[in-house]
Structure formats: C-alpha cells, structure tokens
Amino acid sequence: MTQMNYVLIPGAWHGAWVWQPVARRLREAGHRALPLTMPGVDGDPSGVTLADAVAFTADTITRLGLRDVVLVAHSWGGYPATGAALRVPDRVAEVVYVSAVVPRAGVSQADELAPEMGAFVRGMIQSGGTVPIDLGSVQSVLLPGEPEPVQRLVAELLVPHPGAYFLDSLDEAVLPVPARYVLAEDDIALARPGAEFAARLGVEPILVPGGHETLITHPDEVAAAILKTAG
C-alpha cells in the first residue's frame, strides 16, 4: 500500500481541530495526516488574503517535502485547496472536497451565496473586517438536531473568519489533478447544493451521513470515503 500524505484544510470559522477525528482514522489506516489552520484564523486577521491561505498550504507541502499528497477540503477550504493544487501539481495526487465549495475562476465565496446573504456577509466585513458566527447559526445550520452540549462546545471553538477569505477569488480554478466530491447527505449549510459543486468536477458525489459538521459527528464514514476516493 502506498502511504499517502493527507493535507486537511478546514472551512470558515474552523481550525485544524475539526479534522482531528478524521485524521486519527487516516493515520490508523497507515497514512500521514496533517490538519492545517489557515493564516489569520488563530491570530491577527488584518491584511490576510486568500492568496496567503493558498501560499501557506502550498508552501507547507513544499517545505515538508511531501509528495503523493491528497488535499482534503471542507466547506470554504475548497478555495485554498484548489489554489494549492494549482501551485504544486507535481506534489498533489488528488483533491477531495468534503461538503466543500468547488471554486470557479473569478467567483468568491460571497458571490456563491444567495444575493441577500452575500450582501449581509459583505456588510459584516465592512463593519469589522471579519465574519463572526453565533450559537444560533451553529444550532440551526451547522449542527441542527445534535445535542445542545455538542452545539455549544463547537460554537465556543469557532472563531471569526477573515473577511478577505470570503471576498477574494482564484484567477484560475481548473484542476490539473483528479478530484472527488464527498457530500454530507443532510448538509444545509453549503452556499449551493453539493450535487452542483460535484457537477463542476464532472463527478457524482459520494454520500456520507450527517450535516455540515460530519467531520465531527461521523468521522468513521468520512475517513472511509476519503480513503476510498484515494484508491
């Protein structure tokens, strides 16, 4: 079995912590798993751009000398994952989107949202430079139906997302490597239907149980789907 290097990219408001349950299972399967926290998420978000997140991801792969890399992205993480695959295609074997945005060139995360939501996000950025998330959104959108202690714990872990991450776009978005799409079947948090994002790759989504936070609620199934797509 070829040992793969899984580089795991979180979505908006999340850090490397969200990937830890899945990462443990990937390691138990004999692979290397490296969850990342994007620049500005665990520090000063001012001046941070999408280009910084792309560079951070690609530079980490290069600095560690990684090859046979599977870039795995959740939610907004599809942007830096796609950008990094374009930067270091010789080191990337595949990109796996897990309930993630599959970017289009010149289209930002805010542009993918419904017009009223996009305007709301832009307004929040203009007033503070970051986009926060509250407990109500966690309970109704990210983790609906989950036990309240779990909802509250996740809400405590989430941090405001750098505004430029929502407003910036990629100049190019056609992947030079294979890609797959894993979709949480009850996800209601994506900007567009997951099947639409999968169609941008020309693939059918691989369904896993749970909602947007399936990385936490169903790590066994998510890890199994990621391992399957890497084969």
KANORLIN-V496189 format. One record per backbone hydrogen bond with DSSP energy under -0.5 kcal/mol. CO is the residue of the C=O (numbers start at 0). NH is the residue of the N-H. E is the energy in kcal/mol with one decimal. If there is no record, write none. Layout:
co & nh & e
CO & NH & E
CO & NH & E
This chain:
co & nh & e
1 & 3 & -0.6
3 & 5 & -0.7
3 & 31 & -2.4
4 & 6 & -0.7
4 & 69 & -2.7
5 & 7 & -0.6
5 & 33 & -3.4
6 & 8 & -0.5
6 & 71 & -2.8
7 & 9 & -0.5
7 & 35 & -2.7
8 & 73 & -1.9
10 & 13 & -1.5
12 & 158 & -1.7
14 & 17 & -1.6
15 & 18 & -1.7
16 & 19 & -1.3
18 & 22 & -3.2
19 & 23 & -2.4
20 & 24 & -1.2
21 & 25 & -2.1
22 & 26 & -2.3
23 & 27 & -2.1
24 & 28 & -1.1
25 & 30 & -1.9
26 & 29 & -2.0
31 & 5 & -3.3
33 & 7 & -1.9
35 & 9 & -0.7
37 & 40 & -1.7
37 & 41 & -0.6
44 & 47 & -1.7
48 & 51 & -0.6
48 & 52 & -1.4
49 & 53 & -2.5
50 & 54 & -2.6
51 & 55 & -2.7
52 & 56 & -2.1
53 & 57 & -2.6
54 & 58 & -3.2
55 & 59 & -2.0
56 & 60 & -1.8
57 & 61 & -2.2
58 & 62 & -3.3
59 & 63 & -2.0
60 & 65 & -2.3
61 & 64 & -1.4
67 & 4 & -2.4
68 & 70 & -0.6
68 & 92 & -3.1
68 & 93 & -1.4
69 & 6 & -2.1
69 & 71 & -0.6
70 & 72 & -0.5
70 & 95 & -3.2
71 & 8 & -3.2
72 & 97 & -3.6
73 & 76 & -2.5
74 & 77 & -1.9
74 & 100 & -2.1
75 & 78 & -2.5
76 & 80 & -2.1
77 & 81 & -2.0
78 & 82 & -2.4
79 & 83 & -2.5
80 & 84 & -2.2
81 & 85 & -1.7
82 & 86 & -1.3
83 & 87 & -2.5
87 & 90 & -1.7
87 & 91 & -0.8
90 & 68 & -2.3
90 & 92 & -0.5
92 & 177 & -0.6
93 & 70 & -2.3
94 & 96 & -0.5
94 & 179 & -2.0
95 & 72 & -2.6
95 & 97 & -0.6
96 & 98 & -0.7
96 & 181 & -3.5
97 & 74 & -1.1
98 & 74 & -0.8
100 & 102 & -0.8
103 & 106 & -2.0
105 & 107 & -0.5
107 & 111 & -1.2
108 & 112 & -0.9
109 & 112 & -0.6
113 & 116 & -0.5
113 & 117 & -3.0
114 & 118 & -2.3
115 & 119 & -1.7
116 & 120 & -2.6
117 & 121 & -2.3
118 & 122 & -2.1
119 & 123 & -2.0
120 & 124 & -2.2
121 & 125 & -2.4
122 & 126 & -1.4
123 & 127 & -1.3
124 & 128 & -3.1
128 & 162 & -2.5
129 & 131 & -0.6
130 & 160 & -2.5
133 & 137 & -1.8
134 & 138 & -2.7
135 & 139 & -2.3
136 & 140 & -2.4
136 & 141 & -1.6
137 & 142 & -3.4
140 & 187 & -0.5
141 & 212 & -1.1
142 & 145 & -1.6
146 & 149 & -0.7
146 & 150 & -2.1
147 & 151 & -2.8
148 & 152 & -2.1
149 & 153 & -2.4
150 & 154 & -2.3
151 & 155 & -1.9
152 & 156 & -1.3
153 & 157 & -1.6
160 & 130 & -2.5
161 & 164 & -1.1
161 & 165 & -0.5
162 & 165 & -1.6
162 & 166 & -1.2
163 & 167 & -2.7
165 & 109 & -2.7
167 & 108 & -0.6
169 & 105 & -3.0
172 & 174 & -0.8
177 & 94 & -1.8
179 & 96 & -2.3
180 & 205 & -2.9
181 & 98 & -3.4
182 & 184 & -0.5
182 & 207 & -2.3
183 & 186 & -1.9
192 & 195 & -0.9
192 & 196 & -1.5
193 & 197 & -2.6
194 & 198 & -2.0
195 & 199 & -1.1
196 & 199 & -0.6
196 & 200 & -0.6
197 & 200 & -1.3
197 & 201 & -0.6
197 & 202 & -1.9
198 & 201 & -0.7
204 & 206 & -0.6
205 & 182 & -2.6
207 & 184 & -2.8
209 & 185 & -2.5
210 & 213 & -1.5
212 & 215 & -2.0
212 & 216 & -2.0
213 & 217 & -2.6
217 & 221 & -2.1
218 & 222 & -2.7
219 & 223 & -2.2
220 & 224 & -2.2
221 & 225 & -2.4
222 & 226 & -2.7
223 & 227 & -2.1
224 & 228 & -2.2
225 & 229 & -1.5
226 & 230 & -0.7
227 & 230 & -0.9
